[in-house]
């Protein structure tokens, strides 16, 4: 059998951890090959070895049957291997064309950069693969989904025949995910081969030909996707059976915890994105906000948590006005916040994971006395939460940026849930997490609800909203336009409401 890429018995070590322990992956020409594993299983590390960002301690890489040494990404590019990273490598003030040619600028006979030629080539590539990218658009002006297409174009422009996608759907809307899967299929029809790092079983079953499973750094095996199902893949990945349905009793909501009246919030361009919004969340219930990204959800959550100013209206917590309070005052009033952007608002990446776990409480006893930090107490607390939330890290002293995205997320969730706030706001809490971790986080949210806390869940995953919420508030164009219970609606109706279509029900907001 002729493979385009073979990674044979790859071993990669870091201080105190074996990230890849004798793993073998073989990629056929024209296939989409999934690399499936839990957070921290070693998937991204293995692909960083293939892309030349890491050097393996042992093992061999073959490209089209020939043994190769990939010492850096330029060598990978020369061998026809490109990588679309989870966190995009783009320069925001530059145009699409400038970003794509950066480091590989075409020049004319006078040695000057030939931007017109580059622009034409990029337009042709975009048309050929159905990417629909505007070569003249500024990166800062285009959506996340479009930025990802620029990353794909960047690899194609460099002549990649093998494309590695690292968790490509973690930041996309459902519509963008469908479009990306279509793009992947069209790439393979043109003879490209794709390795897809993911832990979304639905995407693997819909798109991939074969799947290699990694568990705790070891290769578990490769299966034909047509001959497997979600349950088998899930248990191969986590080593046990996983429940896809969240078990919970019926909610018994009590007094109102969060009350929002006639709220108006502006974005950074001074445009109202929250427009006269009303919402209440009671003790002992999970309210899910369903909506397409960009309908004011981010601004709403930032306004509640003190990260953005309210222009008009009120935010009440336990009948006290917390409108326009500072983030610390909001936290101390009894709000926990699992933010949408874990790097921007959730962690200080250059602090240790231990320090990050006490970011909300470091100034209180026993972590601090007379303004001096007590590191013994800090790291003891961190050890406890790392164990409880299964945060895979070599030690409490490891920098937060060295952890996989999923493990960073588990650390944030541990920190926020452990304080057991009256109101827990969870925005995309399971983004980038595997099925085992998702099951665990959903249980934690329900536990908080059952303790009589109020939970506000914002998610772009409709199955998560349907599965976990007791009540669903649909947000469209800055307002709550409908309220439903999961029992009385379905994904189709929610999808219509999220797109601004009216469905008849008494009590819906105009």
C-alpha positions in Angstrom: 0.0 0.0 0.0 1.4 3.4 -1.0 1.0 6.0 1.7 1.6 9.8 1.2 2.8 10.2 4.8 3.8 7.6 7.4 4.7 8.3 11.0 6.2 5.1 12.4 6.7 4.4 16.1 7.1 8.1 17.0 8.2 9.0 20.5 8.2 12.5 21.8 9.2 13.5 25.4 9.0 16.7 27.4 10.5 17.1 30.9 8.4 14.8 33.1 6.1 13.6 30.4 6.0 11.2 27.4 3.6 13.0 25.0 3.8 10.4 22.2 4.7 6.8 23.1 5.6 4.8 19.9 2.6 6.1 17.8 2.1 5.0 14.2 -0.2 6.9 11.7 -0.4 6.2 8.0 -2.2 8.6 5.6 -3.5 7.4 2.2 -3.7 9.7 -0.8 -7.0 11.5 -1.1 -8.3 10.6 2.3 -9.5 12.6 5.3 -7.9 10.8 8.3 -9.0 11.7 11.8 -6.7 11.8 14.7 -9.0 11.3 17.8 -8.1 11.6 21.4 -8.9 13.3 24.7 -7.5 16.7 25.7 -3.8 16.2 26.3 -3.7 12.8 24.6 -0.8 14.0 22.4 -2.6 14.7 19.1 -1.3 18.2 18.5 2.2 17.2 19.7 2.3 14.4 17.1 1.3 16.8 14.3 3.8 19.4 15.4 6.4 16.6 15.0 5.2 16.1 11.4 5.2 19.8 10.7 8.8 20.2 12.0 8.0 22.2 15.1 9.3 19.4 17.4 11.9 16.8 16.8 11.0 13.2 17.9 13.3 11.2 20.2 12.6 8.0 18.2 10.8 6.9 15.1 10.7 7.5 11.4 8.7 9.8 9.1 8.2 8.8 5.4 6.8 11.0 2.7 5.7 9.1 -0.5 7.7 6.1 0.7 11.0 8.0 1.4 12.4 8.5 4.9 12.7 12.2 5.6 14.0 14.4 8.5 11.7 17.4 9.0 13.9 19.8 11.0 11.6 22.8 10.7 8.3 24.0 9.1 10.1 25.2 5.9 11.3 21.6 5.3 7.7 20.4 5.9 6.4 23.0 3.3 9.0 21.9 0.8 7.8 18.3 1.3 4.2 19.5 0.6 3.0 19.4 4.2 1.0 22.4 5.5 -0.7 23.0 8.9 -3.8 25.0 9.8 -3.3 25.8 13.4 -6.0 26.0 16.1 -4.9 29.5 17.0 -4.5 31.4 13.7 -1.1 32.8 12.7 -2.3 36.0 11.0 -1.3 39.6 11.1 -4.6 41.5 11.8 -3.8 44.9 10.1 -2.6 43.1 6.9 -4.8 42.1 4.0 -5.6 38.5 3.1 -3.0 38.7 0.2 -0.3 40.2 2.4 -0.8 37.4 5.0 -0.8 34.6 2.5 2.5 35.7 0.8 4.3 36.6 4.0 7.6 34.8 4.0 7.1 33.7 0.4 6.6 36.9 -1.4 6.7 36.8 -5.3 9.0 39.3 -6.9 9.2 40.9 -10.3 12.3 41.2 -12.5 13.3 44.3 -10.5 13.3 42.4 -7.2 10.1 44.2 -5.9 7.2 42.3 -4.4 4.6 41.6 -7.1 1.4 41.9 -5.1 -0.8 42.0 -8.3 0.5 38.6 -9.3 0.1 37.2 -5.8 -3.5 38.6 -5.6 -4.4 36.9 -9.0 -2.9 33.5 -7.8 -4.8 33.7 -4.5 -8.1 34.6 -6.3 -7.6 31.6 -8.6 -6.9 29.2 -5.7 -9.9 30.6 -3.8 -12.2 30.0 -6.8 -10.8 26.6 -7.5 -11.5 25.3 -4.0 -14.7 27.2 -3.4 -13.2 29.2 -0.5 -14.9 32.5 -1.4 -12.1 34.7 0.1 -11.7 38.4 -0.8 -7.9 38.9 -1.4 -8.2 42.6 -0.5 -10.0 42.3 2.8 -8.2 43.2 6.0 -7.9 40.3 8.5 -9.3 42.5 11.3 -12.5 43.0 9.3 -13.4 39.3 8.5 -15.1 36.6 10.5 -13.3 33.8 12.3 -14.5 31.3 9.8 -13.1 33.4 6.9 -9.8 33.8 8.8 -9.6 30.1 8.9 -10.0 29.9 5.1 -7.1 32.4 4.8 -5.0 29.9 6.8 -6.1 27.1 4.4 -5.2 29.3 1.4 -1.8 30.0 3.0 -1.0 26.3 2.9 -2.3 25.8 -0.6 -0.3 28.8 -1.9 2.8 27.1 -0.6 2.0 24.0 -2.6 0.7 21.7 0.2 -0.6 18.3 -0.8 -1.0 17.1 2.8 -3.0 19.5 5.1 -3.1 19.1 8.8 -6.2 20.7 10.5 -5.8 21.2 14.3 -9.2 21.3 15.9 -10.5 23.4 13.0 -14.2 23.6 14.1 -13.6 24.7 17.8 -14.2 28.4 16.9 -16.8 28.1 14.1 -20.6 28.4 14.0 -22.7 25.4 12.9 -23.1 26.9 9.4 -19.3 27.5 9.1 -18.6 23.9 10.2 -20.8 22.6 7.4 -19.0 24.8 4.9 -15.6 23.7 6.2 -16.5 20.0 5.8 -17.5 20.8 2.2 -14.2 22.5 1.6 -12.3 19.5 3.0 -14.2 17.1 0.7 -13.4 19.3 -2.4 -9.7 19.4 -1.4 -9.6 15.6 -1.4 -11.3 15.4 -4.7 -8.5 17.5 -6.1 -6.0 14.9 -4.8 -5.1 16.5 -1.5 -4.8 14.4 1.7 -6.0 15.6 5.1 -5.2 14.8 8.7 -8.0 16.2 11.0 -7.2 16.5 14.7 -10.5 16.5 16.5 -12.6 15.0 19.3 -16.0 15.8 17.7 -17.3 12.3 16.9 -20.1 13.7 14.7 -17.6 15.4 12.3 -15.5 12.2 12.1 -18.5 10.0 11.2 -19.7 12.5 8.6 -16.4 13.4 6.9 -13.6 11.0 7.6 -12.5 7.8 5.9 -10.3 6.4 8.7 -9.6 7.3 12.3 -6.5 6.7 14.4 -7.2 6.9 18.2 -4.7 8.1 20.7 -5.1 7.6 24.5 -2.7 9.1 27.1 0.1 9.3 24.5 -0.3 5.8 23.1 -1.7 4.7 19.8 -4.9 2.5 20.4 -5.4 1.7 16.7 -6.9 2.7 13.4 -10.5 2.0 12.4 -12.5 2.4 9.2 -15.1 5.1 9.9 -17.8 3.3 7.8 -17.5 0.3 10.1 -17.7 2.1 13.5 -20.1 4.3 15.5 -20.0 7.1 18.0 -20.2 4.8 21.0 -17.2 2.7 19.9 -15.1 5.7 19.1 -15.9 7.3 22.4 -14.9 4.3 24.4 -11.7 3.8 22.4 -10.9 7.4 23.1 -11.5 7.5 26.9 -11.2 3.8 27.8 -14.7 3.5 29.2 -18.3 3.9 28.1 -19.5 7.5 27.8 -23.1 8.7 28.2 -24.1 11.2 25.5 -27.4 12.1 27.3 -26.9 14.2 30.4 -28.8 12.7 33.3 -30.7 15.2 35.4 -33.8 15.5 37.5 -36.5 18.2 36.8 -35.5 21.6 37.9 -37.3 23.2 40.9 -36.5 26.9 40.4 -36.8 29.3 43.4 -36.2 33.0 43.8 -34.7 35.2 41.1 -30.9 35.5 41.2 -30.2 37.5 38.0 -32.6 40.1 36.7 -31.8 42.1 33.6 -34.2 44.9 32.6 -34.2 46.9 29.3 -30.5 46.5 28.8 -28.6 48.4 26.1 -24.9 47.6 25.5 -22.6 49.0 22.7 -19.8 47.3 21.0 -16.3 48.9 20.4 -17.7 50.7 17.3 -20.3 52.4 19.5 -23.2 50.5 17.9 -25.9 49.0 20.2 -25.5 45.2 20.0 -27.8 44.5 23.0 -31.1 46.3 22.4 -33.6 46.5 25.3 -32.9 43.0 26.5 -34.9 41.4 29.5 -33.8 38.2 31.1 -34.1 36.5 34.5 -32.3 33.4 35.9 -33.6 31.8 39.1 -31.9 29.8 41.8 -31.9 26.1 40.9 -32.2 26.4 37.1 -30.0 26.4 34.1 -31.0 28.9 31.5 -29.4 28.4 28.1 -28.9 31.2 25.6 -29.2 29.9 22.0 -28.2 32.1 19.2 -25.9 32.5 16.2 -22.6 34.1 17.2 -22.6 37.9 16.8 -26.2 38.6 18.0 -25.0 40.4 21.2 -24.2 37.4 23.4 -20.6 38.5 24.0 -21.6 42.1 24.8 -24.4 40.8 27.2 -22.0 38.6 29.2 -19.3 41.3 29.3 -21.9 43.8 30.6 -23.0 41.4 33.4 -19.5 40.6 34.4 -18.2 44.2 34.4 -16.0 43.9 31.4 -18.1 46.3 29.3 -20.1 49.4 30.2 -23.9 49.3 30.2 -25.4 52.2 28.2 -28.9 51.9 29.6 -30.9 49.4 31.8 -30.1 47.5 34.9 -28.3 44.3 36.0 -29.6 43.0 39.4 -28.0 40.2 41.4 -29.9 38.9 44.5 -32.0 42.2 44.2 -28.8 44.3 44.4 -27.9 46.6 41.5 -24.5 45.6 40.1 -24.8 47.6 36.9 -21.4 48.9 35.7 -19.5 47.5 38.8 -15.9 46.5 38.3 -15.1 42.8 37.5 -13.8 42.2 41.0 -16.9 43.7 42.6 -19.1 41.6 40.4 -17.1 38.5 41.3 -17.4 39.3 45.0 -21.1 39.9 44.7 -21.4 36.2 43.8 -20.8 35.8 40.0 -18.5 33.1 38.5 -17.5 33.5 34.9 -16.2 30.8 32.5 -15.3 33.1 29.6 -15.6 32.5 25.9 -12.0 33.4 25.2 -9.9 31.5 27.7 -6.6 33.1 26.6 -7.9 36.7 26.7 -10.1 36.6 29.8 -9.6 33.3 31.5 -5.8 32.9 32.1 -2.6 34.7 32.4 -0.7 32.4 30.1 2.8 33.1 31.5 1.7 32.4 35.1 1.9 28.8 36.4 -1.3 26.8 36.3 -1.2 26.9 40.1 -1.2 30.7 40.2 -4.0 30.8 37.6 -6.2 28.6 39.8 -6.3 31.3 42.5 -6.7 34.3 40.2 -10.1 35.1 41.8 -9.0 34.6 45.4 -5.2 35.2 45.7 -5.7 38.4 47.7 -7.8 36.6 50.4 -6.8 34.4 53.3 -5.2 31.8 53.4 -3.5 32.6 50.0 -2.3 36.0 51.1 -1.4 37.6 54.4 -0.5 41.3 54.8 -0.3 41.5 51.0 2.3 38.7 50.8 1.3 35.6 48.8 1.4 32.3 50.6 2.6 29.9 47.9 2.3 26.8 50.0 -1.4 27.3 50.4 -1.8 28.4 46.8 -0.2 25.3 45.4 -2.0 23.0 47.9 -5.3 24.4 46.6 -4.2 24.0 43.0 -3.1 20.4 43.5 -6.6 19.6 44.9 -8.4 21.2 42.0 -6.1 19.7 39.4 -6.8 16.3 40.7 -10.6 16.9 41.0 -10.9 18.3 37.5 -8.4 15.9 35.9 -6.2 18.8 34.6 -3.4 17.0 32.8 -0.2 18.9 33.6 3.3 17.8 34.6 3.1 20.0 37.8 1.4 23.0 39.4 4.4 25.0 38.4 3.9 24.4 34.6 3.1 27.6 32.7 -0.6 27.8 31.6 0.4 28.3 28.0 2.1 24.8 27.9 -1.1 23.0 28.6 -3.5 21.8 25.8 -6.6 24.0 25.3 -8.9 21.5 26.9 -6.8 21.3 30.0 -6.6 25.1 30.2 -10.4 25.0 30.1 -10.7 22.4 32.8 -8.5 24.6 35.1 -10.7 27.7 34.5 -13.9 25.7 35.2 -12.4 24.2 38.4 -11.5 27.7 39.6 -14.9 29.2 38.9 -17.1 26.2 40.1 -15.1 25.7 43.2 -16.1 29.1 44.6 -19.7 27.9 44.2 -21.0 31.4 43.2 -24.7 32.3 43.3 -24.7 32.9 39.6 -22.4 30.8 37.4 -22.0 32.1 33.8 -20.6 29.5 31.5 -19.8 30.7 27.9 -18.9 27.9 25.5 -17.7 25.8 28.6 -17.0 22.7 26.6 -15.5 24.3 23.5 -12.5 22.2 22.5 -13.2 19.4 25.1 -13.5 15.7 24.4 -16.7 13.7 25.1 -15.4 12.4 28.5 -14.6 16.0 29.7 -17.9 17.3 28.2 -19.8 14.7 30.3 -17.9 15.8 33.4 -18.5 19.5 32.9 -22.2 19.0 32.2 -22.4 17.1 35.5 -20.7 19.9 37.3 -23.1 22.5 35.9 -26.1 20.3 37.0 -24.5 19.8 40.5 -24.4 23.6 40.9 -28.0 23.9 39.8 -29.0 21.2 42.3 -27.2 23.1 45.1 -29.7 25.9 44.4 -27.3 28.1 42.3 -28.4 29.9 39.1 -26.5 28.9 35.9 -26.5 30.9 32.7 -25.2 28.8 29.8 -24.2 30.4 26.5 -23.4 27.9 23.8 -23.4 27.8 20.0 -23.8 24.0 20.2 -27.5 23.4 20.0 -27.3 19.8 21.3 -25.5 21.2 24.4 -28.3 23.8 24.9 -31.0 21.2 24.5 -29.2 18.6 26.7 -28.3 20.8 29.7 -30.8 23.7 29.9 -34.0 23.7 31.9 -35.1 26.8 30.0 -33.9 28.1 26.6 -33.8 31.8 25.8 -33.3 32.5 22.1 -31.2 35.6 21.3 -31.5 37.4 18.0 -30.3 40.9 17.0 -29.6 41.9 20.6 -32.9 40.8 22.2 -34.4 37.6 23.7 -37.0 36.8 21.1 -38.4 33.5 22.5 -38.4 31.3 25.6 -38.8 27.6 25.4 -38.3 24.5 27.5 -36.3 21.7 25.8 -39.4 19.4 26.0 -41.5 21.8 23.9 -39.0 22.6 21.1 -36.5 21.0 18.8 -33.3 21.9 17.0 -35.2 22.8 13.9 -37.5 25.3 15.6 -34.6 26.8 17.6 -32.6 27.2 14.3 -35.5 29.1 12.8 -35.8 31.4 15.9 -32.1 32.0 15.9 -32.3 33.1 12.3 -35.0 35.6 13.1 -38.0 33.7 11.8 -41.2 33.9 13.9 -42.8 30.7 15.2 -46.2 31.1 16.9 -46.2 30.8 20.6 -48.0 33.0 23.2 -45.6 35.0 25.3 -42.8 35.3 22.8 -41.3 38.8 22.6 -41.8 40.8 19.4 
